[in-house]
Amino acid sequence: YSFAEMAVQSFTAGADILLVCHEYAHMEEAYNGMMKAVKSGQISRQRLDASVKRIVRMKLVKLVE
């Protein structure tokens, strides 16, 4: 799989955060794959927003602790 495909598959499988290591080109490919999937409707804006909300909620919880 390409990094773009892996990013989209991971996200649609339920991942909220994607780690892409070692090379900037890999991260850029994953990002572009995600952007393409959102723009095409393969990933809904609601699904993306739900992930962002979960990430922000966890960051806020850690700030309070």
Wavefront OBJ file of the C-alpha trace (Angstrom):
o trace
v 0.000 0.000 0.000
v 1.041 3.590 -0.498
v 1.262 5.929 2.473
v -1.837 7.708 1.173
v -3.793 4.429 1.115
v -2.523 3.375 4.539
v -3.527 6.708 6.070
v -7.055 6.549 4.683
v -7.491 2.884 5.616
v -6.214 3.499 9.156
v -8.509 6.473 9.620
v -11.575 4.686 8.258
v -10.755 1.756 10.563
v -11.067 4.102 13.537
v -7.664 5.682 14.161
v -7.825 9.304 15.310
v -4.088 10.014 15.076
v -1.755 8.704 12.394
v 1.984 8.427 12.972
v 4.097 8.545 9.835
v 7.793 8.252 10.584
v 11.197 8.545 8.972
v 10.700 10.705 5.902
v 8.869 13.950 5.300
v 7.767 12.680 1.877
v 5.866 9.830 3.553
v 4.072 12.239 5.884
v 3.240 14.515 2.976
v 1.839 11.593 0.964
v -0.329 10.475 3.902
v -1.604 14.027 4.398
v -2.424 14.439 0.723
v -4.219 11.086 0.716
v -6.338 12.172 3.665
v -7.126 15.516 2.053
v -8.158 13.798 -1.186
v -10.383 11.348 0.730
v -12.129 14.175 2.601
v -12.608 16.269 -0.541
v -14.020 13.300 -2.476
v -16.390 12.339 0.338
v -14.665 9.018 1.037
v -14.098 10.366 4.556
v -16.936 12.521 5.830
v -16.357 15.872 7.434
v -18.372 14.612 10.408
v -15.966 11.685 10.914
v -13.001 14.046 10.727
v -14.617 16.459 13.201
v -15.363 13.590 15.596
v -11.680 12.646 15.649
v -10.614 16.229 16.226
v -13.062 16.521 19.129
v -11.717 13.346 20.748
v -8.121 14.550 20.381
v -8.885 17.990 21.820
v -10.909 16.457 24.671
v -7.968 14.236 25.649
v -5.553 17.168 25.507
v -7.837 19.225 27.747
v -8.130 16.366 30.243
v -4.320 16.125 30.409
v -4.039 19.869 31.049
v -6.379 19.639 34.033
v -4.580 16.701 35.643
l 1 2 3 4 5 6 7 8 9 10 11 12 13 14 15 16 17 18 19 20 21 22 23 24 25 26 27 28 29 30 31 32 33 34 35 36 37 38 39 40 41 42 43 44 45 46 47 48 49 50 51 52 53 54 55 56 57 58 59 60 61 62 63 64 65
